[in-house]
Amino acid sequence: MRKRWTLCMMTLLCTALVGCNQMGVKQNAGSAYDQIRDHFSQQQSYAFYGRTKLLTANSSNANMVNFSGRKDGDAVYMKVKLSVPDEKRIDTLSLLHQGDKLYAKEGDNQDWKNVAKKDVALQQEINNWSPVFSFQQMDEMKRNVRTLPDENPNDDLEAIRVTLDSAKLKSWLATQMREQTASGASIQSTPDFKHKPKLKLAMALSGGAWQRTHAKQAGPTIQSKANPDVNEIVDQMDLEAEYTIYYNKTSMLPTNLTMSIRSVYDLNNQRVHEHSQVETYLQNYGRVQPLPTPAEATTEG
């Protein structure tokens, strides 16, 4: 009887320990994320750079977007290079966000333009590749957070993975597409610009093919219907994404963010499968080069 009682107590103890350990893992992952986010939000200056990689097989757009930038106080400067492989060229766009103003210039043009607030496409561009916005996106859409195995216990780096909620992600993508349509994705109110932004998700939609397809189908009614096909495109889409955050376990500051995106959707009567990544590297906390000062910027719109 005593042996059976002892065995029963040991079993209950082991079960309790396993449960506590599992709860601890979840709590530690969430706590680590909170600390990383809070420490990062307190940083006044840092530099960053990164790229998108379209990993889908047989793609000519292996690196569609390369970007670099730096933050100093409330201001953020960013340079975005967009690959246009069909035309064998790279478009360069510089962006500067200061207070409530956004400035932009294309290529080697030395004249900054004060972008009209209705040009949401350029604001989308800076948000897509901004590490600040990446954390905002994780905060708003995270479904769960888990700790990843430590690949090298001898270094100061650790990693967590943040899985995003697919429904919230699809809603955000639909909003981006509608905003681009409403403002004119070719930035009609700033006629000097020929730039068209890339969507962070569903890269094949970035060229505006979904808009041209709808225009052919809807004819002159496209203006009055506010692009009703956006819901149709997004509703039938399978979309999932996650962030992997590599961070210094001493400073609790991120060193690298990797967003992995898988999407499947219909375009031009074909089912498109995509797997892409957005890699962002962070460095030089507390020390960056001075940002541009476009005091003489021309106001558009």
ROZAMI-942336 format. One line per 8 residues: number of its first residue (from 1); their letters; for each residue x, y, z of N, C-alpha, C. Coordinates in steps of 0.2 Angstrom, whole numbers, padded with zeros to 4 digits, always signed. Layout:
N
NUM = a = X/Y/Z/X/Y/Z/X/Y/Z | ...
This chain:
301
1 = mrkrwtlc = +0004/-0006/+0000/+0000/+0000/+0000/+0004/+0006/+0000 | +0010/+0006/+0004/+0014/+0012/+0005/+0018/+0013/-0002 | +0020/+0008/-0005/+0023/+0008/-0011/+0019/+0011/-0017 | +0012/+0009/-0017/+0008/+0012/-0022/+0006/+0019/-0021 | +0006/+0021/-0014/+0005/+0028/-0012/+0011/+0032/-0014 | +0017/+0030/-0013/+0023/+0033/-0015/+0023/+0034/-0023 | +0022/+0029/-0026/+0022/+0029/-0034/+0017/+0034/-0036 | +0011/+0034/-0033/+0006/+0039/-0035/+0008/+0046/-0034
9 = mmtllcta = +0011/+0048/-0028/+0013/+0054/-0027/+0019/+0057/-0032 | +0023/+0052/-0033/+0029/+0054/-0038/+0026/+0055/-0045 | +0021/+0052/-0047/+0018/+0053/-0054/+0015/+0060/-0054 | +0011/+0061/-0048/+0008/+0068/-0048/+0013/+0074/-0048 | +0018/+0072/-0044/+0024/+0077/-0044/+0027/+0079/-0051 | +0028/+0073/-0054/+0031/+0074/-0061/+0027/+0078/-0066 | +0020/+0076/-0065/+0015/+0079/-0070/+0015/+0087/-0068 | +0015/+0088/-0062/+0015/+0096/-0060/+0021/+0099/-0062
17 = lvgcnqmg = +0027/+0096/-0062/+0033/+0099/-0064/+0033/+0100/-0071 | +0031/+0095/-0075/+0031/+0096/-0083/+0026/+0102/-0084 | +0020/+0102/-0081/+0016/+0108/-0082/+0019/+0114/-0081 | +0022/+0115/-0075/+0025/+0121/-0073/+0031/+0123/-0078 | +0034/+0118/-0081/+0040/+0120/-0085/+0037/+0122/-0092 | +0031/+0119/-0094/+0028/+0122/-0100/+0026/+0129/-0100 | +0022/+0130/-0094/+0020/+0137/-0093/+0026/+0142/-0092 | +0031/+0140/-0090/+0037/+0144/-0089/+0040/+0146/-0096
25 = vkqnagsa = +0040/+0141/-0100/+0043/+0142/-0107/+0038/+0147/-0111 | +0032/+0147/-0110/+0027/+0152/-0113/+0028/+0158/-0110 | +0029/+0159/-0104/+0029/+0165/-0100/+0036/+0168/-0102 | +0041/+0164/-0102/+0048/+0167/-0104/+0048/+0170/-0111 | +0045/+0166/-0116/+0045/+0169/-0123/+0041/+0176/-0123 | +0035/+0176/-0120/+0031/+0182/-0120/+0035/+0188/-0117 | +0038/+0186/-0111/+0042/+0191/-0107/+0048/+0194/-0111 | +0051/+0189/-0114/+0057/+0191/-0118/+0055/+0196/-0124
33 = ydqirdhf = +0049/+0194/-0127/+0047/+0199/-0133/+0045/+0206/-0130 | +0042/+0206/-0124/+0040/+0212/-0121/+0046/+0216/-0119 | +0051/+0213/-0117/+0057/+0217/-0115/+0061/+0219/-0121 | +0061/+0215/-0126/+0065/+0217/-0133/+0061/+0223/-0136 | +0054/+0223/-0136/+0050/+0228/-0139/+0051/+0235/-0135 | +0051/+0234/-0128/+0051/+0240/-0124/+0058/+0243/-0125 | +0064/+0239/-0124/+0071/+0242/-0125/+0072/+0245/-0132 | +0069/+0242/-0137/+0070/+0244/-0144/+0066/+0251/-0145
41 = sqqqsyaf = +0060/+0252/-0142/+0056/+0258/-0142/+0060/+0264/-0139 | +0064/+0262/-0134/+0067/+0268/-0130/+0074/+0270/-0134 | +0076/+0267/-0139/+0082/+0269/-0143/+0081/+0275/-0147 | +0085/+0280/-0146/+0084/+0286/-0149/+0088/+0286/-0156 | +0093/+0282/-0157/+0096/+0282/-0164/+0099/+0275/-0165 | +0099/+0273/-0171/+0101/+0266/-0174/+0101/+0266/-0181 | +0105/+0262/-0184/+0105/+0261/-0191/+0102/+0254/-0193 | +0099/+0253/-0199/+0096/+0247/-0201/+0097/+0246/-0209
49 = ygrtkllt = +0097/+0240/-0211/+0097/+0238/-0218/+0094/+0232/-0219 | +0092/+0230/-0225/+0089/+0224/-0227/+0087/+0223/-0234 | +0083/+0217/-0235/+0081/+0216/-0242/+0075/+0211/-0241 | +0072/+0210/-0247/+0067/+0205/-0248/+0070/+0200/-0252 | +0068/+0194/-0251/+0070/+0188/-0255/+0064/+0184/-0257 | +0062/+0183/-0263/+0057/+0179/-0266/+0060/+0172/-0267 | +0058/+0168/-0263/+0061/+0161/-0262/+0057/+0156/-0267 | +0052/+0158/-0270/+0048/+0154/-0275/+0052/+0152/-0280
57 = anssnanm = +0052/+0145/-0282/+0056/+0142/-0287/+0055/+0146/-0294 | +0061/+0146/-0298/+0061/+0149/-0305/+0059/+0156/-0305 | +0060/+0160/-0300/+0058/+0167/-0300/+0064/+0171/-0302 | +0063/+0176/-0306/+0068/+0181/-0309/+0069/+0186/-0304 | +0064/+0187/-0299/+0064/+0192/-0294/+0067/+0190/-0287 | +0073/+0187/-0287/+0076/+0185/-0281/+0076/+0190/-0276 | +0079/+0196/-0277/+0079/+0201/-0273/+0076/+0207/-0275 | +0070/+0208/-0273/+0065/+0213/-0276/+0066/+0220/-0273
65 = vnfsgrkd = +0068/+0220/-0267/+0069/+0226/-0263/+0075/+0226/-0259 | +0079/+0231/-0259/+0084/+0232/-0254/+0083/+0239/-0251 | +0085/+0239/-0245/+0083/+0245/-0241/+0089/+0246/-0236 | +0090/+0253/-0234/+0094/+0255/-0228/+0092/+0261/-0226 | +0094/+0262/-0219/+0091/+0269/-0216/+0094/+0269/-0209 | +0092/+0275/-0206/+0094/+0276/-0199/+0089/+0281/-0196 | +0088/+0280/-0189/+0084/+0284/-0185/+0088/+0288/-0181 | +0086/+0294/-0180/+0089/+0299/-0175/+0083/+0303/-0172
73 = gdavymkv = +0082/+0302/-0166/+0076/+0305/-0162/+0070/+0303/-0166 | +0066/+0308/-0168/+0059/+0306/-0171/+0060/+0306/-0178 | +0066/+0307/-0181/+0066/+0307/-0188/+0069/+0300/-0191 | +0067/+0298/-0197/+0069/+0292/-0200/+0071/+0293/-0207 | +0076/+0291/-0209/+0079/+0292/-0216/+0079/+0285/-0219 | +0077/+0284/-0225/+0077/+0277/-0228/+0079/+0278/-0236 | +0083/+0274/-0238/+0084/+0273/-0246/+0081/+0266/-0248 | +0077/+0266/-0253/+0074/+0260/-0255/+0076/+0259/-0262
81 = klsvpdek = +0079/+0253/-0264/+0080/+0251/-0271/+0076/+0245/-0273 | +0072/+0247/-0279/+0067/+0242/-0281/+0070/+0239/-0288 | +0070/+0232/-0288/+0072/+0229/-0294/+0067/+0228/-0299 | +0068/+0230/-0305/+0064/+0229/-0311/+0067/+0225/-0316 | +0067/+0218/-0315/+0071/+0214/-0319/+0069/+0214/-0326 | +0062/+0215/-0327/+0060/+0214/-0334/+0063/+0220/-0338 | +0064/+0226/-0335/+0067/+0231/-0339/+0074/+0232/-0337 | +0077/+0228/-0334/+0084/+0228/-0332/+0087/+0234/-0329
89 = ridtlsll = +0083/+0236/-0324/+0085/+0243/-0320/+0083/+0242/-0313 | +0086/+0247/-0309/+0084/+0247/-0302/+0082/+0254/-0301 | +0076/+0255/-0298/+0073/+0262/-0296/+0075/+0263/-0289 | +0078/+0269/-0288/+0080/+0271/-0281/+0075/+0277/-0278 | +0073/+0276/-0272/+0069/+0281/-0269/+0071/+0282/-0262 | +0072/+0289/-0260/+0074/+0291/-0254/+0068/+0294/-0250 | +0068/+0292/-0244/+0062/+0295/-0240/+0065/+0298/-0233 | +0062/+0303/-0231/+0063/+0306/-0224/+0057/+0308/-0221
97 = hqgdklya = +0056/+0305/-0215/+0050/+0306/-0211/+0052/+0310/-0205 | +0050/+0317/-0204/+0052/+0321/-0199/+0045/+0324/-0196 | +0044/+0322/-0190/+0037/+0325/-0187/+0031/+0322/-0190 | +0027/+0327/-0193/+0021/+0325/-0197/+0022/+0326/-0204 | +0029/+0327/-0206/+0030/+0328/-0213/+0034/+0322/-0216 | +0033/+0321/-0223/+0036/+0316/-0226/+0039/+0319/-0233 | +0046/+0318/-0234/+0049/+0320/-0239/+0052/+0314/-0244 | +0052/+0315/-0250/+0054/+0310/-0255/+0058/+0313/-0261
105 = kegdnqdw = +0063/+0309/-0263/+0066/+0310/-0270/+0068/+0304/-0273 | +0068/+0304/-0280/+0069/+0298/-0284/+0076/+0299/-0287 | +0079/+0293/-0288/+0086/+0293/-0291/+0091/+0298/-0289 | +0094/+0301/-0293/+0099/+0306/-0292/+0097/+0313/-0291 | +0090/+0314/-0291/+0087/+0320/-0291/+0089/+0323/-0284 | +0092/+0329/-0283/+0094/+0332/-0277/+0089/+0336/-0274 | +0083/+0337/-0277/+0078/+0341/-0274/+0073/+0336/-0270 | +0072/+0337/-0264/+0067/+0334/-0260/+0060/+0337/-0261
113 = knvakkdv = +0055/+0333/-0261/+0048/+0335/-0262/+0045/+0334/-0255 | +0041/+0339/-0253/+0037/+0338/-0247/+0030/+0334/-0250 | +0030/+0328/-0248/+0024/+0324/-0250/+0018/+0325/-0247 | +0013/+0326/-0252/+0006/+0327/-0249/+0003/+0322/-0245 | -0001/+0323/-0240/-0003/+0318/-0235/-0007/+0313/-0239 | -0011/+0315/-0244/-0015/+0310/-0248/-0011/+0305/-0252 | -0005/+0306/-0252/+0000/+0301/-0256/+0001/+0295/-0251 | -0003/+0291/-0249/-0002/+0286/-0244/+0002/+0280/-0246
121 = alqqeinn = +0003/+0280/-0253/+0008/+0275/-0256/+0015/+0275/-0253 | +0017/+0282/-0253/+0024/+0283/-0250/+0025/+0281/-0243 | +0019/+0283/-0239/+0019/+0281/-0232/+0019/+0274/-0231 | +0016/+0270/-0235/+0016/+0263/-0235/+0023/+0260/-0236 | +0026/+0264/-0241/+0033/+0261/-0243/+0038/+0262/-0237 | +0038/+0267/-0233/+0042/+0268/-0227/+0040/+0263/-0222 | +0034/+0262/-0221/+0031/+0257/-0216/+0033/+0250/-0217 | +0033/+0248/-0224/+0035/+0241/-0226/+0042/+0239/-0223
129 = wspvfsfq = +0046/+0244/-0223/+0053/+0242/-0222/+0056/+0245/-0216 | +0052/+0248/-0212/+0054/+0251/-0205/+0053/+0246/-0200 | +0059/+0245/-0196/+0059/+0241/-0190/+0054/+0243/-0185 | +0053/+0250/-0184/+0048/+0252/-0179/+0041/+0249/-0181 | +0039/+0250/-0188/+0033/+0247/-0190/+0032/+0240/-0189 | +0038/+0236/-0190/+0038/+0229/-0189/+0036/+0227/-0182 | +0038/+0230/-0177/+0036/+0229/-0170/+0029/+0231/-0169 | +0026/+0236/-0172/+0019/+0238/-0172/+0015/+0233/-0175
137 = qmdemkrn = +0017/+0230/-0180/+0014/+0225/-0183/+0013/+0218/-0179 | +0019/+0217/-0176/+0019/+0211/-0171/+0014/+0212/-0165 | +0014/+0218/-0163/+0010/+0220/-0157/+0003/+0219/-0159 | +0001/+0221/-0165/-0006/+0221/-0167/-0009/+0214/-0169 | -0004/+0210/-0172/-0006/+0204/-0175/-0003/+0198/-0172 | +0001/+0198/-0167/+0004/+0192/-0164/-0001/+0187/-0162 | +0000/+0181/-0164/-0005/+0175/-0161/-0002/+0171/-0156 | +0005/+0170/-0157/+0009/+0167/-0151/+0016/+0168/-0152
145 = vrtlpden = +0020/+0167/-0146/+0027/+0169/-0146/+0030/+0162/-0143 | +0036/+0160/-0146/+0039/+0154/-0143/+0047/+0155/-0144 | +0050/+0152/-0139/+0057/+0153/-0139/+0060/+0147/-0144 | +0065/+0149/-0147/+0069/+0145/-0152/+0075/+0142/-0148 | +0077/+0136/-0150/+0083/+0133/-0147/+0089/+0137/-0148 | +0093/+0138/-0143/+0099/+0142/-0144/+0105/+0138/-0148 | +0106/+0141/-0154/+0110/+0137/-0159/+0118/+0137/-0157 | +0120/+0143/-0153/+0126/+0143/-0150/+0126/+0146/-0143
153 = pnddleai = +0127/+0142/-0138/+0126/+0144/-0131/+0132/+0148/-0129 | +0138/+0148/-0133/+0144/+0152/-0132/+0143/+0160/-0134 | +0138/+0161/-0138/+0138/+0168/-0140/+0132/+0172/-0136 | +0131/+0178/-0137/+0126/+0182/-0133/+0119/+0182/-0137 | +0118/+0179/-0142/+0112/+0179/-0146/+0107/+0174/-0144 | +0101/+0176/-0144/+0095/+0171/-0143/+0090/+0173/-0148 | +0085/+0169/-0149/+0080/+0170/-0154/+0073/+0168/-0151 | +0068/+0172/-0153/+0061/+0170/-0152/+0057/+0171/-0159
161 = rvtldsak = +0051/+0167/-0159/+0047/+0167/-0165/+0040/+0170/-0164 | +0038/+0175/-0168/+0031/+0178/-0167/+0027/+0176/-0173 | +0022/+0172/-0172/+0017/+0170/-0177/+0012/+0175/-0177 | +0010/+0177/-0183/+0005/+0182/-0184/-0002/+0179/-0186 | -0007/+0183/-0184/-0014/+0181/-0185/-0016/+0182/-0193 | -0017/+0176/-0196/-0018/+0177/-0203/-0024/+0181/-0205 | -0030/+0181/-0201/-0036/+0185/-0203/-0034/+0193/-0202 | -0030/+0195/-0197/-0028/+0202/-0196/-0023/+0204/-0202
169 = lkswlatq = -0019/+0199/-0204/-0014/+0200/-0209/-0018/+0202/-0216 | -0023/+0198/-0217/-0026/+0199/-0223/-0030/+0205/-0223 | -0033/+0207/-0218/-0037/+0213/-0217/-0032/+0219/-0218 | -0026/+0219/-0216/-0021/+0224/-0217/-0019/+0224/-0224 | -0018/+0219/-0227/-0016/+0219/-0234/-0022/+0222/-0239 | -0028/+0220/-0237/-0034/+0223/-0241/-0034/+0231/-0240 | -0032/+0233/-0234/-0032/+0240/-0233/-0027/+0244/-0237 | -0021/+0240/-0237/-0016/+0243/-0241/-0018/+0244/-0249
177 = mreqtasg = -0021/+0239/-0251/-0023/+0239/-0258/-0028/+0244/-0260 | -0033/+0245/-0255/-0038/+0250/-0256/-0035/+0257/-0256 | -0030/+0258/-0251/-0027/+0265/-0250/-0024/+0266/-0256 | -0020/+0261/-0259/-0016/+0263/-0265/-0021/+0265/-0271 | -0027/+0261/-0271/-0032/+0263/-0277/-0035/+0270/-0276 | -0036/+0271/-0270/-0040/+0278/-0268/-0035/+0283/-0270 | -0029/+0283/-0268/-0024/+0288/-0269/-0021/+0288/-0276 | -0022/+0283/-0280/-0019/+0282/-0287/-0012/+0279/-0285
185 = asiqstpd = -0011/+0273/-0287/-0005/+0270/-0285/+0001/+0273/-0288 | +0000/+0276/-0293/+0006/+0280/-0297/+0007/+0286/-0294 | +0004/+0288/-0288/+0006/+0294/-0285/+0004/+0300/-0289 | -0003/+0300/-0291/-0005/+0305/-0296/-0004/+0313/-0293 | -0005/+0313/-0287/-0005/+0320/-0284/+0003/+0323/-0283 | +0007/+0319/-0285/+0014/+0321/-0285/+0017/+0319/-0292 | +0016/+0323/-0297/+0017/+0320/-0304/+0024/+0319/-0305 | +0029/+0322/-0301/+0036/+0321/-0303/+0038/+0314/-0302
193 = fkhkpklk = +0034/+0310/-0298/+0036/+0303/-0296/+0033/+0298/-0300 | +0037/+0293/-0303/+0035/+0288/-0306/+0035/+0281/-0302 | +0037/+0282/-0296/+0038/+0276/-0292/+0031/+0273/-0290 | +0031/+0266/-0290/+0025/+0262/-0287/+0028/+0258/-0282 | +0025/+0258/-0276/+0027/+0254/-0270/+0026/+0247/-0271 | +0030/+0243/-0267/+0029/+0236/-0267/+0025/+0234/-0261 | +0021/+0229/-0262/+0017/+0227/-0256/+0022/+0222/-0252 | +0021/+0223/-0246/+0026/+0219/-0242/+0024/+0211/-0242
201 = lamalsgg = +0017/+0210/-0243/+0015/+0203/-0244/+0012/+0202/-0251 | +0012/+0196/-0254/+0009/+0195/-0260/+0013/+0199/-0266 | +0019/+0198/-0266/+0024/+0202/-0271/+0021/+0202/-0278 | +0018/+0197/-0281/+0016/+0198/-0288/+0011/+0203/-0289 | +0007/+0205/-0283/+0002/+0210/-0284/+0005/+0217/-0284 | +0011/+0217/-0282/+0014/+0224/-0282/+0014/+0228/-0288 | +0015/+0225/-0294/+0015/+0229/-0300/+0008/+0232/-0302 | +0003/+0230/-0298/-0003/+0233/-0300/-0007/+0229/-0305
209 = awqrthak = -0005/+0223/-0306/-0009/+0219/-0311/-0016/+0217/-0309 | -0017/+0217/-0302/-0024/+0216/-0300/-0029/+0222/-0302 | -0026/+0228/-0302/-0030/+0234/-0304/-0031/+0234/-0311 | -0026/+0232/-0315/-0027/+0232/-0322/-0032/+0227/-0324 | -0032/+0221/-0321/-0037/+0216/-0323/-0044/+0218/-0321 | -0044/+0221/-0315/-0051/+0224/-0314/-0053/+0229/-0318 | -0049/+0233/-0321/-0051/+0239/-0325/-0054/+0236/-0332 | -0051/+0230/-0334/-0053/+0227/-0340/-0060/+0224/-0339
217 = qagptiqs = -0061/+0221/-0333/-0067/+0218/-0332/-0073/+0223/-0331 | -0071/+0228/-0327/-0076/+0233/-0325/-0078/+0239/-0329 | -0073/+0240/-0334/-0073/+0246/-0338/-0074/+0252/-0335 | -0079/+0257/-0337/-0080/+0263/-0334/-0082/+0263/-0327 | -0085/+0258/-0325/-0088/+0257/-0318/-0082/+0257/-0312 | -0076/+0256/-0314/-0071/+0255/-0309/-0070/+0261/-0304 | -0072/+0267/-0307/-0071/+0273/-0302/-0077/+0273/-0297 | -0083/+0271/-0299/-0088/+0271/-0294/-0089/+0265/-0289
225 = kanpdvne = -0085/+0260/-0291/-0086/+0254/-0287/-0080/+0253/-0282 | -0075/+0258/-0282/-0070/+0258/-0277/-0066/+0251/-0277 | -0065/+0248/-0282/-0062/+0242/-0283/-0064/+0236/-0279 | -0070/+0234/-0280/-0074/+0229/-0276/-0070/+0222/-0276 | -0065/+0221/-0281/-0062/+0215/-0282/-0057/+0214/-0276 | -0055/+0219/-0273/-0050/+0218/-0267/-0052/+0213/-0262 | -0059/+0213/-0260/-0061/+0208/-0256/-0061/+0201/-0259 | -0062/+0201/-0265/-0062/+0194/-0268/-0055/+0191/-0268
233 = ivdqmdle = -0050/+0196/-0270/-0043/+0193/-0270/-0041/+0191/-0264 | -0042/+0195/-0258/-0040/+0193/-0252/-0044/+0188/-0249 | -0050/+0187/-0250/-0054/+0182/-0246/-0052/+0175/-0249 | -0050/+0174/-0255/-0048/+0168/-0258/-0041/+0166/-0256 | -0037/+0171/-0253/-0030/+0170/-0252/-0028/+0166/-0246 | -0023/+0162/-0246/-0021/+0159/-0240/-0014/+0162/-0239 | -0014/+0165/-0233/-0008/+0169/-0231/-0006/+0168/-0223 | +0000/+0167/-0223/+0003/+0166/-0216/+0010/+0169/-0216
241 = aeytiyyn = +0012/+0171/-0210/+0018/+0175/-0209/+0020/+0174/-0202 | +0027/+0175/-0201/+0030/+0175/-0194/+0036/+0179/-0194 | +0038/+0182/-0188/+0044/+0185/-0187/+0049/+0181/-0183 | +0055/+0181/-0185/+0060/+0178/-0180/+0064/+0184/-0178 | +0065/+0185/-0172/+0068/+0190/-0169/+0075/+0187/-0165 | +0081/+0189/-0168/+0087/+0188/-0165/+0089/+0194/-0161 | +0091/+0192/-0155/+0092/+0198/-0150/+0098/+0196/-0145 | +0101/+0202/-0143/+0107/+0201/-0138/+0104/+0200/-0131
249 = ktsmlptn = +0105/+0195/-0128/+0102/+0193/-0122/+0105/+0197/-0116 | +0110/+0201/-0117/+0113/+0206/-0112/+0109/+0212/-0112 | +0109/+0215/-0118/+0106/+0222/-0119/+0098/+0221/-0121 | +0096/+0215/-0123/+0089/+0214/-0125/+0087/+0218/-0131 | +0092/+0220/-0135/+0090/+0223/-0141/+0091/+0219/-0147 | +0086/+0220/-0152/+0086/+0215/-0158/+0092/+0217/-0162 | +0095/+0212/-0165/+0100/+0212/-0170/+0098/+0211/-0177 | +0092/+0207/-0178/+0090/+0205/-0184/+0083/+0203/-0184
257 = ltmsirsv = +0079/+0205/-0188/+0072/+0203/-0189/+0071/+0199/-0196 | +0068/+0193/-0196/+0067/+0190/-0202/+0059/+0188/-0202 | +0056/+0191/-0207/+0049/+0190/-0208/+0048/+0185/-0214 | +0045/+0179/-0212/+0044/+0174/-0217/+0037/+0174/-0219 | +0035/+0174/-0226/+0028/+0175/-0228/+0027/+0170/-0233 | +0021/+0166/-0233/+0019/+0161/-0238/+0012/+0164/-0240 | +0011/+0164/-0246/+0004/+0166/-0249/+0003/+0162/-0255 | -0004/+0161/-0256/-0007/+0158/-0261/-0013/+0162/-0263
265 = ydlnnqrv = -0013/+0164/-0270/-0019/+0168/-0272/-0020/+0167/-0280 | -0026/+0170/-0282/-0027/+0170/-0289/-0025/+0176/-0292 | -0022/+0176/-0298/-0020/+0182/-0302/-0020/+0180/-0309 | -0024/+0183/-0313/-0024/+0182/-0321/-0026/+0175/-0322 | -0031/+0172/-0318/-0033/+0165/-0319/-0028/+0160/-0318 | -0023/+0162/-0314/-0019/+0157/-0311/-0018/+0157/-0304 | -0016/+0151/-0301/-0015/+0151/-0294/-0008/+0152/-0292 | -0006/+0157/-0289/+0001/+0160/-0288/+0003/+0157/-0281
273 = hehsqvet = +0008/+0154/-0280/+0011/+0152/-0274/+0018/+0156/-0273 | +0018/+0159/-0267/+0024/+0163/-0266/+0027/+0161/-0259 | +0033/+0161/-0258/+0037/+0161/-0252/+0042/+0167/-0252 | +0041/+0171/-0247/+0046/+0177/-0247/+0048/+0178/-0240 | +0054/+0182/-0240/+0057/+0184/-0233/+0059/+0192/-0234 | +0058/+0195/-0228/+0060/+0202/-0227/+0065/+0201/-0221 | +0072/+0203/-0223/+0077/+0202/-0218/+0079/+0209/-0216 | +0079/+0211/-0210/+0081/+0217/-0207/+0087/+0217/-0202
281 = ylqnygrv = +0092/+0220/-0203/+0098/+0220/-0198/+0098/+0227/-0195 | +0099/+0227/-0188/+0100/+0233/-0184/+0107/+0233/-0181 | +0109/+0239/-0181/+0116/+0240/-0179/+0117/+0248/-0176 | +0123/+0249/-0174/+0125/+0256/-0172/+0120/+0259/-0167 | +0118/+0256/-0162/+0113/+0259/-0157/+0117/+0265/-0154 | +0113/+0270/-0154/+0116/+0276/-0150/+0121/+0280/-0154 | +0123/+0278/-0160/+0127/+0282/-0164/+0126/+0281/-0172 | +0124/+0286/-0175/+0122/+0286/-0182/+0125/+0293/-0185
289 = qplptpae = +0126/+0293/-0192/+0127/+0299/-0195/+0122/+0303/-0196 | +0123/+0310/-0196/+0117/+0315/-0197/+0112/+0313/-0203 | +0106/+0315/-0201/+0101/+0314/-0206/+0101/+0320/-0211 | +0098/+0319/-0217/+0097/+0324/-0222/+0093/+0330/-0219 | +0093/+0336/-0221/+0089/+0341/-0218/+0086/+0345/-0224 | +0080/+0342/-0227/+0077/+0346/-0233/+0073/+0352/-0232 | +0077/+0357/-0229/+0073/+0363/-0227/+0070/+0367/-0233 | +0073/+0366/-0239/+0071/+0369/-0245/+0066/+0365/-0249
297 = atteg = +0063/+0360/-0246/+0059/+0355/-0250/+0053/+0359/-0253 | +0052/+0357/-0259/+0046/+0359/-0263/+0040/+0356/-0261 | +0035/+0359/-0259/+0028/+0356/-0257/+0024/+0354/-0263 | +0022/+0348/-0263/+0018/+0345/-0269/+0011/+0344/-0266 | +0006/+0346/-0270/-0001/+0345/-0268/-0003/+0349/-0262
